[in-house]
Amino acid sequence: HVVRKFLGAISSHNIPVYLIDPFVLELIDKDIEQIRSSPDGPIPECKYFCAPRDFTTFALLDKMWKHEASLFRTAEKMGFQWLKIINKDPRLDGIDDLSGIEIPLHYIFKLASHAIHLVVFYERSGNYLWHGPLRLKQRLDRKFVPFRKLHFGRYPGAYEKPELLLVSIDDLKVQIPKNPSSFLEEMSQSRFLECRYREARAFFQLYPDDVSLDAVDFRKKAKSLLHLAASTLNSLGVKFWLSSGTCLGWYRQCNVIPYSKDVDLGIFIRDYKPDIIPAFQKAGLLLKHKFGKVEDSLELSFQGKDDVKLDIFFFYEEDDYIWNGGTQAKSGKKFKYIFPKFTLCWTEFVELKVHVPCETLQYVEANYGPDWKIPVKLWDWKSSPSNVQHNGVWPVDEWDNVIQIY
């Protein structure tokens, strides 16, 4: 009843919302073939919207509507109470401007004992959709609905733009993501971390940024290489994240470190595909070296155009830590870099939606120690990292296989 009334209100204002409620989408997903094949849908008992729960969740693209005041008036006439949750617009933040302009992030429409949670999605420059956290300000009524049970809003989230499908469910016309199961999977891994502009600003006050022509040129090349690497790995369906100096640059200064000379990515070894090397070669990058093997200490290095190197480190999971390996070509010595376990979050970096470790501080501290905030221009990969350990030597009879330099 509440969903029907809400959909009536928003359709009278031509506001295109779509269903993102995980509970309802799971039910729909089980019957998706049948629902797709009958546009008017079966009309048996109320199957999807009538299961007892506190909320039904819909999404709204910010740029698709403008007249919120008239929607609120209509909703009030229908008996709804409503709540609007606003917060800062991160798209306007930057090193130079922490603007603080507030935008609507969530709306809640309540009628009787049920509520509609309307999540506002914004387009961001990496060509993806973002929703903000649901933070209640002091004056808001915390008992308005059971906020802790909401599916969206504990953290900000990042999503691909979904293809939508208009279906008839429980005799209601509603838009849903065309592939509910992939949307549900995306939802489970959608957590988003914002770049730390305030801290980056403080860093640059202590260590003024290098704005020389060389630094600007390197950052431009590194950005281009990162975009190429991302599109190559995404096309293979290989999940990766910013690692080493590239991750430090994002976390510490919201930018590429101008003296780093390369782009560093991490990949779990379980996600390794033999197509990775040919895909990068096809994209125009030359394989520079291949150290280790899939079972142990694999790392790849590609020569980007313009002398910027792309290093890909593969990470291995043990019971209580994660590690990646290193190999010294001339001696066959092996090294091991130990990290605490971590999960992956989305962020935006150089206009790209990309993963970073959610537990970024622990990740960066493992690699760079407690003084990670202090720039170090002379870095030795064999001795400088605080998490490096000696890991034996490759047997000489394996060298041809595990030390390949091109």
N, C-alpha and C positions, 0 to 999 in steps of 0.2 A: 504493500500500500504506500509506504513512504518512498520507495524507489520510483514507483509510478508517478507520484505527485512531483518528485524532484525532476524527473525526466520531462514532465509536462511543463514545469516552470522554465527549465533551460531551453526547451525547444521553442517555447513562445518568444524567446529572445535570440533564437538562432545561435546558441552557444554550442559548438561541437565538443562534447566531452566523450571520453571513452573509458570503458570499464578496466580497472587494473586491480580489482579486489582479488587477492591470491586465493582466497577460499572459494569464491564463485568460479574463478578461472580454472581451478583444478577440476571442479565438477564439469565445467564446459569441455575441458580438454578430453575427458573420457568419452564424450559423445560428439567430438568435433566433426567427424566425417558426416554423421547424420545431420548435424546442425547446418553444415555447409551445403549439403545436397538439398535441403528443403528450406528455401529462403523465408517462407512464412512460418516454418517451424512446426513441430508437433504441438498440439495444445492439450496435453493431458494435465495432470495435477501440477501445481506450482512447484517446480523441482529445484530451481537454481537460486531464486531470490528469497525463498520462504524458509530456509533453514534458520533456526534461531541464532542470532548473534547481535552484537552491539552496533556494528557499522557496516556500510557498504562503501567501497572506495572507488572514486572516479578520478581521471586525470583531465587537465585542461591545459592547452598550449596558450601561454600568456598572450601571444600576439593575435590570437583568434577572437579576442573580445575586448570591449572597452567600457561597457555601460554597467558597471557593477551596482551602482545605486538603484537603478530600476529593477535589477534582478532581486536585490534585497527587499524592495517594496513588494514585488510579486510574491516572494517567498513568505514574507510576513503575513500577507493577505491569506495565504494558504495555511497559515498556522505554524510555520517554521520559526524557530529561534535560530540566530546565526552568530558565528564568531569568525573574526578575520585575524589571522596571525601574520604579522609583518616582521621583516628583519632586513639587514643590510644587503644591498645588491653587490655580490662579489665581482661581477663583471666590470664594475667601475673602479675597483681597487687596483692600485698599481704602486710601484715604488714611489712615484711622485704624488700620488693622490689617494688617500684613504677616505673616500668621499662620504661614506655614511648615509647615502640616499637609501631610503627604505622602500621595499617592494612587498606586495602580498605573496606569501609562500604557501599558505594553507587556508582553506575555508571549511568550516563545519556547520552543517545545517541539521538541526535537531527537531524531530517531530515525535511526540509521545516518547516511546522508549527506544527509538531507533535513530541513528544519525548517519548522515552522508558526509564522508570525508572527501573533500575535493582538493587534490594535490596540484599545485601550479607548476608546470614545467617551463623552463626557459631555454632558449637556444643559446649555445655558447660557441666561441670562435673555433673550437676544434670540431665543429659540425656534429655536435651531439646535444642531447637534452639533459638538463640538470634540474633537480629539485632541492630545495633548502631544508634545513633541520626545522623541527617544530619546537621552538623554545617559547615557553610561556612567560610573558612579562609580569611584573609584580601585580598589576591591577586586574589581570584576567582571572576569571572564575575557574579555578582548578577542578571544580566538581561538575563542570558543565557536561562533560562526558568522561568515561574512563580512559584518559589520554594514554596511559601505559599500554593499553591493548592495541593502539593504532599500529598498522603494519608499516606505514611510511612516516618518516620524520625523526626517528631517533638519531639518524645520521643523514647528512646530505647524500644524494645518490646521482649516479650518471648512467645514462641509457642511450642506446642507439635510437634513431628515429624509427618508430614502429610503422609497419604497414598495417592499415586498419581494415577490418571486415565488418560490414553491417549485417547483423543477424537478428533473428526474432527468437527471443527466449522468454518463456513464461508469458507469452502474448505481449511482450514489450520489444520494440525495436531499439537495439543498442549497438554501439560500435565496440569491437573488442580487438586486441592485437591479433593479427592474422594467424600467428603461430603462438598460441597461449603457452605451450610448454617451454619454448625458448625464451619467452618473456619472463616466465617464472624462474628459469635458471639465471637469467640476467639479474633479476631482482635479488636473488640470493647472493650475488657477487657485485652489488651496485655501489657499495660504500665509497664515498668520495672525500678526499682530503684537499682542502684549499691550500694554495701556496701561502707561506707565512710572510706576507709583505711587511708587517710591522717589524719582525725580527730582521728581515733583509735590510730594511732601512737602517736599523741600528748598526748592522754589520758594516754597511757602506759609510756610516759616519766615522767608524773606527778605521776602516780600510777603504779609502775612496776607490770607486770602480775604475777599471782601466778602460778608457774610451778612445784609446789610440786607434789609428786606422787598422793596424794589424789585429787588434782585439776584436774590433767590430767585424772585420772580414772573417776571422776565425769563427765567431759566433754564428755568422750567417751560413758559413759552410757546414758547421756542426748541426745547425737546425735543419738544413736541407738533407744532410745524411740521416739524421734521426727520422725525418718524415719518410725517406725512402726505405729505411730499415723497417719502420712500423708497417708501411703498406705491404712490404714483402712478407713479413712474418704473419700479419693479419690475413693475407691471402692464403697462407698455408694453414691457418687456424692454430698457430703456435703462440701460446701465451708468454709474454716477456715482461720485464720491468726494468726501470732505470737502476743501474747498479754503480758501485764504486764512485768515481769522481763526478759522473753525470748525476747520480742521486744526491751526492753532497751539494752540488751546485744548485739543484732544485730546492733542497731543504734549507740551505744556509743563505742563499742569495737570490732565489727565484730566477736563476739564469744559468747559462753555460759558464763554467769557470774558464776565463779567456786563455790561461796558460796550460790547460789540461791536454791539449793536442789530440784528443781522441774522444769517441763516444762509447760508453760502456753499457752493455745490456746483460741482464741475467735471464736464464731460462732453466726451469727444473728439468733434470735429465729425463724424467718420465714423459716430458712433452717433446723430446728430441724427435726429429724426422730426418731421414736421409735426404729428403728434397731440399733441406735448408741451403746446402752449399750450391747446388745447381741453380736454385732460385735467385740467390744473390749474384751469381755470375751472370745470369740472364738479365738482372737489373743493372749490370754494368760495373759491378765491384769485383776486383781481383782477389782471390784467396791468397793471403800473405803467409799465414802459417796455420797449421793444424797440429795441436799438441794433445797428447793423451789419447784415450779411446773411450767409446761410449760407456764401458763399465767403470772407467776410472779417470778422473781429472781431465775431461775433455774441455778444450777451449779452442775457439776459432778467431782468427783475425783477418779482416778484409781491408784492402786498400780502397778508400773512397776516392772519388774524383777530388781534385784540389788538395791532395796530401793529408786529408783528415782520415784517421784510422777508425774502423769499427771493431771493437773487441766484444766477443760474445762469450760469457762465462757460463758453464753448465753447473747446476747446483744439485748436490746429492743429499738425501734426507736420511739421517740416522734417528735412533729413538729419541734423543734429547737435544740434538743440534742439527744444523744444516751446514754444508761446507762446499767450497769449490776449490779446484786444484790449480797449480801453476807448475810450469816446467822450464828449467834453464836449458836452452838448446845446446850450449857447448859442453856442459858437464853431465847432462841427463838427470840432474838433481830435481826431486819433486818437492813441491810445497803445498801446504793445505791451509785454507783460510776458514776459520770457524765462526759461524754466526748463530745467535739464538734463533729458535724457530720463529717464523713470521708468516703472516697472511698478506694478501695483496689487496690494495685499494686503488681506485682510480684517482687521477689528478689531471690538471691541465698544465702542460709545459710547452713552451714555444709553439703555442696554438695547436696543440696536439692532445687528444685524450689518450692517456697512457698510464700504465700501472707503476706504482711504487710500493715498497713494503709498508703496510699499515703501521707497523711498529718502527717507524723511520728512525727515531732517536736511538733506539737500541742497535739498529742495523748500522747506522753511521758511526756510533761509538765503538762498535765491535771492530770496524775497519780502521777508524782514524783516532781512536782513543778519546779521553776526556777533553783534549784540547782541539777538537775538530773545528771549533770556531776560528782558530788562528790559521791564516793561509800559510801553506808550506809549498814553496815552488820547487824545491829539490826533493824528489820522491823516488825511493828505490823500492820496487815492487817486492823484492826478496827480503827486505829488512825493515822498511818503514811501517807497514801495516801492523797494528797492535794485535791482530788476530792470526798472524802467520805462524805456521809450525813447519819444521822440516818433516818430510814425509818419505824419506828413503831416496833411492836412485832407480831409474828405469834400467832393467837388465839390458846389456849391450846388444844382445840378439833381437831386442824389440825396437831398437832405435829407429830403424827404417820405417816402422809402422807408427810410432808414437811421437816422433819428432820430424815433422814434415814442413820444410820451409820452401817457399816458392819465389 
